[in-house]
Amino acid sequence: MSGINEFIDNEVKSNDVVLFLKGTPDFPQCGFSGRVVQILDYVGVDYKGHNVLADADLRQGIKDYSNWPTIPQLYVKGEFVGGCDIITEMFQAGELQQLFTDNGVPHKGQAA
């Protein structure tokens, strides 16, 4: 396993919720990353964000790690959940909130 893969593996396994995005949670730099940040903020879950634009190795490494071609990517308890479209659909159906509940991840938002 390469250094970047070890870093990613450690991050997703040692944090309950990790988002790899373009930009930062405070300043997303693409619409898809921004939408996922809005959803996570709305449901009130604590998460760790990693800006893939700041590190080319991380940007490619996360795609290789997940075998998923796009960013953002959300991980919960070490498991890859999906990108923007999947997270949006799960949120709208209440499945994202249930995923957090099922995994013992504290959050405030309830499905509308």
CORZIWO-V642793 format. One line per field, one symbol per residue. phi: phi as a letter, one per 40 degrees, with the letter a starting at -180 (. if undefined). psi: psi as a letter, one per 30 degrees, with the letter a starting at -180 (. if undefined). burial: I if it has 24 or more other C-alpha atoms within 12 Angstrom, else O. A space follows every 10 residues. Layout:
phi->???
psi->???
burial->???
This chain:
phi->.cdcccdcdc cccbbcbbbc achbdcacba ccccccddcc cccgccabbb ccccacccdc ccccccfbcb bcbbbbfgbc cibdcccccc cccgccccdc cccgccabcb cc
psi->kleeeeeeee efffkekkkk ljalefikgl eeeeeeeeee eefhkklkkk jfffjeeeee eeeeefhkfl klkkkkhfkk eaaeeeeeee eefgeeeeee efggjklfkl k.
burial->OOOOOOOIIO IIOOOIIIII IIIIIOOIOO OIIIIIIOII OOIOIIIIII IIIOOOOIIO IIIOIIOOOI IIIIIIIOII IIIIOIIIOO IOOOOIIOII OOOOIOIOIO OO
